[in-house]
Amino acid sequence: MKNIYEIFDEFEMANTDKQRIEVLRKNHSETLLEVLKLAFHPDYQWLVTEMPDNYKVPDTLPGVSHARLSTELRRLYLFQKGHPTAEKLNSQKQKELLNQLLESLEPRETEVIMGIFNKDLGVKGLTPKFVRDYIPKILT
């Protein structure tokens, strides 16, 4: 299975919506759908807007970090507006947890996390409108 950022790279290289849809279809996974949902569904709003000041880019090679995006997505509720647990955390604790999360992932996976928080995955052509038009069940 490809990393999400590898799928996004392939998506950006596609020239037409038909090719882009094919990229998503052939790389269909629960993780991909979850990333799209967390990034573009209007019910998900985030308390995090920027990278923490003390974030240190891990020096791990791709594929050898101690965590994977697919497993860490479940922890994003800690940064979700309106979630009872997230709302109880003070800002210092939330920053610590965010740092731990980001530093446990590959650098390109942290870009995906920050894209989710910013509601913009930074992938040319991958917009809420594209997802709404071609994968509507994610945003309903």
C-alpha positions in Angstrom: 0.0 0.0 0.0 1.3 3.4 -0.9 1.7 6.3 1.5 -1.0 9.0 1.3 1.6 11.5 0.1 2.6 9.1 -2.7 -1.0 8.9 -3.8 -1.3 12.7 -3.7 1.9 13.0 -5.8 0.4 10.6 -8.4 -2.9 12.6 -8.3 -1.1 15.8 -9.1 0.6 14.3 -12.1 -2.7 13.2 -13.6 -3.9 15.6 -16.3 -7.6 15.1 -16.3 -10.4 14.5 -13.8 -10.8 11.0 -15.2 -7.2 10.2 -14.5 -7.4 11.7 -11.1 -10.5 9.6 -10.3 -8.6 6.6 -11.5 -5.7 7.3 -9.2 -8.1 7.5 -6.2 -10.0 4.4 -7.3 -6.9 2.2 -7.6 -5.5 3.5 -4.3 -8.8 3.3 -2.4 -8.3 2.6 1.3 -9.9 3.5 4.6 -7.0 5.8 5.3 -7.4 7.8 2.1 -11.1 8.2 2.7 -10.5 9.2 6.3 -7.9 11.9 5.2 -10.4 13.3 2.6 -13.2 13.3 5.1 -11.2 14.9 7.9 -9.8 17.5 5.5 -13.0 18.5 3.7 -16.1 17.5 5.7 -17.6 20.7 7.2 -18.3 18.9 10.5 -14.6 18.7 11.2 -13.1 21.9 12.4 -9.7 22.1 14.1 -8.1 24.0 17.0 -4.7 23.8 15.4 -3.8 26.3 12.7 0.0 26.2 12.5 3.0 24.0 13.1 4.1 24.1 16.8 7.2 26.3 17.4 9.3 23.5 18.9 8.5 20.9 16.2 11.7 19.1 15.2 11.6 17.4 11.8 12.4 13.7 12.4 15.5 12.4 10.6 13.9 9.0 9.8 13.8 7.5 6.3 10.5 7.0 4.6 8.9 3.8 5.9 10.9 3.5 9.1 9.2 5.9 11.5 7.7 4.5 14.6 4.2 5.5 13.7 2.0 5.6 10.5 -0.5 8.1 9.4 -3.1 5.4 9.2 -2.9 4.7 12.9 -2.4 8.2 14.1 -5.5 9.7 12.4 -7.6 8.3 15.3 -5.8 10.7 17.7 -6.9 13.8 15.8 -10.0 14.1 18.0 -7.6 15.7 20.5 -7.4 18.7 18.2 -11.0 18.9 17.0 -13.1 21.9 17.9 -16.1 20.9 20.0 -14.8 17.5 21.0 -15.1 17.2 24.8 -11.6 15.9 25.4 -10.0 18.5 23.1 -11.9 21.3 24.8 -10.6 20.1 28.3 -6.9 20.2 27.3 -5.0 23.4 28.1 -3.0 24.8 25.2 0.3 23.7 26.6 -0.8 20.0 26.9 -2.4 20.2 23.4 0.9 21.6 22.0 2.8 18.7 23.6 0.5 16.1 22.2 0.6 17.7 18.8 4.4 17.7 18.9 4.5 14.0 19.9 2.1 13.2 17.1 4.0 15.1 14.4 7.4 14.0 15.5 6.3 10.3 15.4 5.5 10.5 11.7 7.5 10.9 8.5 7.9 14.5 7.5 5.6 14.2 4.5 2.9 12.6 6.6 3.1 15.7 9.0 2.3 17.8 5.9 -0.9 15.7 5.4 -1.8 16.3 9.1 -1.3 20.0 8.8 -3.2 20.0 5.5 -6.1 18.3 7.4 -6.0 21.0 10.1 -5.9 23.8 7.5 -8.7 22.2 5.4 -6.3 22.3 2.4 -4.2 19.3 1.6 -2.0 21.3 -0.8 -2.7 18.9 -3.6 -3.3 20.5 -7.0 -6.8 19.6 -8.1 -7.9 17.9 -4.9 -10.5 20.3 -3.5 -13.7 20.0 -1.6 -15.6 20.5 -4.9 -13.7 17.6 -6.6 -14.4 15.3 -3.6 -18.1 16.5 -3.5 -18.5 15.9 -7.3 -16.7 12.5 -7.5 -16.8 11.0 -4.1 -19.9 12.6 -2.6 -20.5 10.0 0.2 -17.4 11.3 2.0 -18.9 14.7 2.6 -22.4 13.7 3.5 
